[in-house]
Amino acid sequence: VQLQASGGGSVQPGGSLRLSCAASGLPLEDFAMSWLRQAPGKQREFVAVISRRGNTNYADSVTGRFTISRESAKNTVYLQVNNLQPEDTATYYCNALGTDTNYWGQGTQVTVSS
Protein backbone atom coordinates (compact mmCIF):
# COMPACT_ATOMS: atom_id res chain seq x y z
CA VAL A 1 0.00 0.00 0.00
CA GLN A 2 1.43 3.33 -1.03
CA LEU A 3 0.19 6.89 -1.35
CA GLN A 4 2.39 9.03 -3.57
CA ALA A 5 1.85 12.77 -3.21
CA SER A 6 3.19 15.15 -5.84
CA GLY A 7 2.57 18.50 -7.50
CA GLY A 8 3.99 20.86 -4.92
CA GLY A 9 6.28 23.74 -5.78
CA SER A 10 7.16 27.37 -5.27
CA VAL A 11 4.69 29.99 -6.47
CA GLN A 12 4.00 33.67 -6.01
CA PRO A 13 0.95 34.88 -4.09
CA GLY A 14 -2.15 34.40 -6.20
CA GLY A 15 -0.67 31.40 -7.98
CA SER A 16 -2.14 27.93 -8.39
CA LEU A 17 -1.02 24.32 -8.17
CA ARG A 18 -2.64 20.93 -8.50
CA LEU A 19 -1.55 18.40 -5.93
CA SER A 20 -1.97 14.71 -6.68
CA CYS A 21 -2.16 11.68 -4.43
CA ALA A 22 -1.82 8.45 -6.39
CA ALA A 23 -2.61 5.23 -4.59
CA SER A 24 -1.32 1.75 -5.21
CA GLY A 25 -2.48 -1.33 -3.39
CA LEU A 26 -5.80 0.12 -2.29
CA PRO A 27 -8.91 1.38 -4.11
CA LEU A 28 -9.41 5.00 -3.12
CA GLU A 29 -13.16 4.69 -3.52
CA ASP A 30 -13.20 2.54 -0.36
CA PHE A 31 -11.63 5.30 1.73
CA ALA A 32 -12.35 8.78 2.92
CA MET A 33 -9.50 10.75 1.38
CA SER A 34 -8.14 13.85 3.06
CA TRP A 35 -5.48 16.45 2.54
CA LEU A 36 -3.77 17.91 5.60
CA ARG A 37 -0.86 20.32 5.85
CA GLN A 38 1.84 21.16 8.32
CA ALA A 39 3.76 24.40 8.41
CA PRO A 40 7.12 24.67 10.19
CA GLY A 41 6.62 24.90 13.92
CA LYS A 42 2.89 24.24 13.70
CA GLN A 43 0.64 21.23 14.15
CA ARG A 44 -0.71 19.31 11.21
CA GLU A 45 -4.10 20.71 10.24
CA PHE A 46 -7.05 19.53 8.18
CA VAL A 47 -7.46 21.04 4.72
CA ALA A 48 -10.07 19.05 2.79
CA VAL A 49 -11.81 15.68 2.64
CA ILE A 50 -13.78 13.71 0.08
CA SER A 51 -15.92 10.89 1.43
CA ARG A 52 -16.50 7.51 -0.17
CA ARG A 53 -19.77 8.91 -1.49
CA GLY A 54 -18.01 11.92 -2.97
CA ASN A 55 -19.12 14.49 -0.43
CA THR A 56 -16.53 17.18 0.24
CA ASN A 57 -15.67 19.41 3.16
CA TYR A 58 -13.04 22.11 3.61
CA ALA A 59 -11.29 24.05 6.30
CA ASP A 60 -12.66 27.58 6.57
CA SER A 61 -9.28 29.02 5.60
CA VAL A 62 -9.30 27.36 2.17
CA THR A 63 -13.00 27.33 1.30
CA GLY A 64 -13.54 28.90 -2.09
CA ARG A 65 -9.88 28.55 -3.07
CA PHE A 66 -9.15 24.82 -2.83
CA THR A 67 -11.02 21.95 -4.49
CA ILE A 68 -10.64 18.26 -3.70
CA SER A 69 -11.60 15.68 -6.30
CA ARG A 70 -11.15 12.00 -7.08
CA GLU A 71 -10.46 10.26 -10.38
CA SER A 72 -11.30 6.61 -9.94
CA ALA A 73 -9.83 5.51 -13.28
CA LYS A 74 -6.42 6.73 -12.13
CA ASN A 75 -6.96 5.86 -8.46
CA THR A 76 -5.85 9.39 -7.67
CA VAL A 77 -7.13 12.21 -5.51
CA TYR A 78 -6.37 15.80 -6.40
CA LEU A 79 -6.26 19.08 -4.55
CA GLN A 80 -6.56 22.11 -6.81
CA VAL A 81 -5.17 25.06 -4.90
CA ASN A 82 -5.90 28.52 -6.24
CA ASN A 83 -5.12 32.05 -5.08
CA LEU A 84 -2.32 30.76 -2.89
CA GLN A 85 -1.18 32.98 -0.06
CA PRO A 86 2.00 32.93 2.04
CA GLU A 87 0.06 31.38 4.92
CA ASP A 88 -0.61 28.36 2.70
CA THR A 89 3.09 27.49 2.79
CA ALA A 90 3.36 23.99 4.25
CA THR A 91 4.01 20.37 3.52
CA TYR A 92 0.79 18.85 2.23
CA TYR A 93 -0.05 15.24 3.08
CA CYS A 94 -2.74 12.95 1.76
CA ASN A 95 -4.48 10.46 4.01
CA ALA A 96 -6.68 7.44 3.33
CA LEU A 97 -9.01 6.55 6.19
CA GLY A 98 -10.87 3.25 6.11
CA THR A 99 -12.98 1.44 8.68
CA ASP A 100 -9.95 0.22 10.58
CA THR A 101 -7.04 1.39 8.48
CA ASN A 102 -5.23 4.67 8.07
CA TYR A 103 -2.57 5.41 5.46
CA TRP A 104 -0.39 8.47 4.88
CA GLY A 105 1.50 9.75 1.88
CA GLN A 106 4.99 11.20 2.18
CA GLY A 107 4.06 14.86 1.68
CA THR A 108 4.66 17.45 -0.99
CA GLN A 109 6.01 20.94 -0.26
CA VAL A 110 4.12 24.08 -1.23
CA THR A 111 5.93 27.39 -0.82
CA VAL A 112 4.23 30.71 -1.50
CA SER A 113 6.40 33.82 -1.52
CA SER A 114 7.03 36.91 -3.56
Contacts in CASP RR format, 6 or more apart in sequence:
PFRMAT RR
TARGET T0000
AUTHOR 0000-0000-0000
METHOD contacts of the structure
MODEL  1
VQLQASGGGSVQPGGSLRLSCAASGLPLEDFAMSWLRQAPGKQREFVAVI
SRRGNTNYADSVTGRFTISRESAKNTVYLQVNNLQPEDTATYYCNALGTD
TNYWGQGTQVTVSS
1 23 0 8 1.000
1 24 0 8 1.000
1 25 0 8 1.000
1 26 0 8 1.000
1 103 0 8 1.000
2 23 0 8 1.000
2 24 0 8 1.000
2 25 0 8 1.000
2 105 0 8 1.000
3 21 0 8 1.000
3 22 0 8 1.000
3 23 0 8 1.000
3 94 0 8 1.000
3 95 0 8 1.000
3 96 0 8 1.000
3 103 0 8 1.000
3 104 0 8 1.000
3 105 0 8 1.000
3 106 0 8 1.000
4 21 0 8 1.000
4 22 0 8 1.000
4 23 0 8 1.000
4 24 0 8 1.000
4 105 0 8 1.000
4 106 0 8 1.000
5 19 0 8 1.000
5 20 0 8 1.000
5 21 0 8 1.000
5 92 0 8 1.000
5 93 0 8 1.000
5 94 0 8 1.000
5 105 0 8 1.000
5 106 0 8 1.000
5 107 0 8 1.000
5 108 0 8 1.000
6 19 0 8 1.000
6 20 0 8 1.000
6 22 0 8 1.000
6 108 0 8 1.000
7 17 0 8 1.000
7 18 0 8 1.000
7 19 0 8 1.000
7 20 0 8 1.000
7 108 0 8 1.000
8 17 0 8 1.000
8 19 0 8 1.000
8 92 0 8 1.000
8 108 0 8 1.000
8 109 0 8 1.000
8 110 0 8 1.000
9 17 0 8 1.000
9 108 0 8 1.000
9 109 0 8 1.000
9 110 0 8 1.000
9 111 0 8 1.000
10 111 0 8 1.000
10 112 0 8 1.000
10 113 0 8 1.000
11 17 0 8 1.000
11 84 0 8 1.000
11 110 0 8 1.000
11 111 0 8 1.000
11 112 0 8 1.000
12 112 0 8 1.000
12 113 0 8 1.000
12 114 0 8 1.000
13 84 0 8 1.000
13 85 0 8 1.000
13 86 0 8 1.000
13 112 0 8 1.000
13 113 0 8 1.000
13 114 0 8 1.000
14 82 0 8 1.000
14 83 0 8 1.000
14 84 0 8 1.000
14 85 0 8 1.000
14 112 0 8 1.000
15 82 0 8 1.000
15 83 0 8 1.000
15 84 0 8 1.000
15 112 0 8 1.000
16 80 0 8 1.000
16 81 0 8 1.000
16 82 0 8 1.000
16 83 0 8 1.000
16 84 0 8 1.000
17 80 0 8 1.000
17 81 0 8 1.000
17 84 0 8 1.000
17 110 0 8 1.000
18 78 0 8 1.000
18 79 0 8 1.000
18 80 0 8 1.000
18 81 0 8 1.000
19 35 0 8 1.000
19 78 0 8 1.000
19 79 0 8 1.000
19 80 0 8 1.000
19 81 0 8 1.000
19 92 0 8 1.000
19 94 0 8 1.000
19 108 0 8 1.000
19 110 0 8 1.000
20 76 0 8 1.000
20 77 0 8 1.000
20 78 0 8 1.000
21 33 0 8 1.000
21 35 0 8 1.000
21 76 0 8 1.000
21 77 0 8 1.000
21 78 0 8 1.000
21 79 0 8 1.000
21 94 0 8 1.000
21 105 0 8 1.000
22 74 0 8 1.000
22 75 0 8 1.000
22 76 0 8 1.000
23 75 0 8 1.000
23 76 0 8 1.000
23 77 0 8 1.000
23 96 0 8 1.000
24 75 0 8 1.000
26 96 0 8 1.000
26 103 0 8 1.000
27 75 0 8 1.000
28 70 0 8 1.000
28 72 0 8 1.000
28 75 0 8 1.000
28 76 0 8 1.000
28 77 0 8 1.000
28 96 0 8 1.000
29 52 0 8 1.000
29 70 0 8 1.000
29 72 0 8 1.000
30 52 0 8 1.000
30 98 0 8 1.000
31 52 0 8 1.000
31 96 0 8 1.000
31 97 0 8 1.000
31 98 0 8 1.000
31 101 0 8 1.000
31 103 0 8 1.000
32 49 0 8 1.000
32 50 0 8 1.000
32 51 0 8 1.000
32 52 0 8 1.000
32 96 0 8 1.000
32 97 0 8 1.000
32 98 0 8 1.000
33 49 0 8 1.000
33 50 0 8 1.000
33 68 0 8 1.000
33 70 0 8 1.000
33 77 0 8 1.000
33 94 0 8 1.000
33 95 0 8 1.000
33 96 0 8 1.000
33 97 0 8 1.000
34 46 0 8 1.000
34 47 0 8 1.000
34 48 0 8 1.000
34 49 0 8 1.000
34 50 0 8 1.000
34 94 0 8 1.000
34 95 0 8 1.000
34 97 0 8 1.000
35 47 0 8 1.000
35 48 0 8 1.000
35 49 0 8 1.000
35 68 0 8 1.000
35 77 0 8 1.000
35 79 0 8 1.000
35 92 0 8 1.000
35 93 0 8 1.000
35 94 0 8 1.000
35 95 0 8 1.000
36 44 0 8 1.000
36 45 0 8 1.000
36 46 0 8 1.000
36 47 0 8 1.000
36 92 0 8 1.000
36 93 0 8 1.000
36 95 0 8 1.000
37 44 0 8 1.000
37 45 0 8 1.000
37 47 0 8 1.000
37 88 0 8 1.000
37 90 0 8 1.000
37 91 0 8 1.000
37 92 0 8 1.000
37 93 0 8 1.000
37 110 0 8 1.000
38 44 0 8 1.000
38 45 0 8 1.000
38 90 0 8 1.000
38 91 0 8 1.000
38 93 0 8 1.000
39 89 0 8 1.000
39 90 0 8 1.000
39 91 0 8 1.000
42 90 0 8 1.000
44 93 0 8 1.000
45 59 0 8 1.000
46 59 0 8 1.000
47 58 0 8 1.000
47 59 0 8 1.000
47 62 0 8 1.000
47 66 0 8 1.000
47 79 0 8 1.000
47 92 0 8 1.000
48 56 0 8 1.000
48 57 0 8 1.000
48 58 0 8 1.000
48 59 0 8 1.000
48 62 0 8 1.000
48 66 0 8 1.000
48 67 0 8 1.000
48 68 0 8 1.000
48 79 0 8 1.000
49 56 0 8 1.000
49 57 0 8 1.000
49 68 0 8 1.000
50 56 0 8 1.000
50 68 0 8 1.000
50 69 0 8 1.000
50 70 0 8 1.000
50 77 0 8 1.000
54 70 0 8 1.000
56 67 0 8 1.000
56 68 0 8 1.000
58 64 0 8 1.000
58 66 0 8 1.000
58 68 0 8 1.000
61 87 0 8 1.000
62 81 0 8 1.000
62 88 0 8 1.000
65 81 0 8 1.000
65 82 0 8 1.000
65 83 0 8 1.000
65 84 0 8 1.000
66 79 0 8 1.000
66 80 0 8 1.000
66 81 0 8 1.000
66 82 0 8 1.000
67 78 0 8 1.000
67 79 0 8 1.000
67 80 0 8 1.000
67 82 0 8 1.000
68 77 0 8 1.000
68 78 0 8 1.000
68 79 0 8 1.000
68 80 0 8 1.000
69 77 0 8 1.000
69 78 0 8 1.000
69 80 0 8 1.000
70 76 0 8 1.000
70 77 0 8 1.000
70 78 0 8 1.000
71 77 0 8 1.000
71 78 0 8 1.000
77 94 0 8 1.000
79 92 0 8 1.000
79 94 0 8 1.000
81 88 0 8 1.000
81 110 0 8 1.000
84 110 0 8 1.000
84 112 0 8 1.000
85 112 0 8 1.000
86 112 0 8 1.000
86 113 0 8 1.000
86 114 0 8 1.000
87 112 0 8 1.000
88 110 0 8 1.000
88 112 0 8 1.000
89 110 0 8 1.000
89 111 0 8 1.000
89 112 0 8 1.000
89 113 0 8 1.000
90 109 0 8 1.000
90 110 0 8 1.000
91 107 0 8 1.000
91 108 0 8 1.000
91 109 0 8 1.000
91 110 0 8 1.000
92 107 0 8 1.000
92 108 0 8 1.000
92 109 0 8 1.000
92 110 0 8 1.000
93 104 0 8 1.000
93 105 0 8 1.000
93 106 0 8 1.000
93 107 0 8 1.000
94 104 0 8 1.000
94 105 0 8 1.000
94 107 0 8 1.000
95 102 0 8 1.000
95 103 0 8 1.000
95 104 0 8 1.000
95 105 0 8 1.000
96 102 0 8 1.000
96 103 0 8 1.000
END
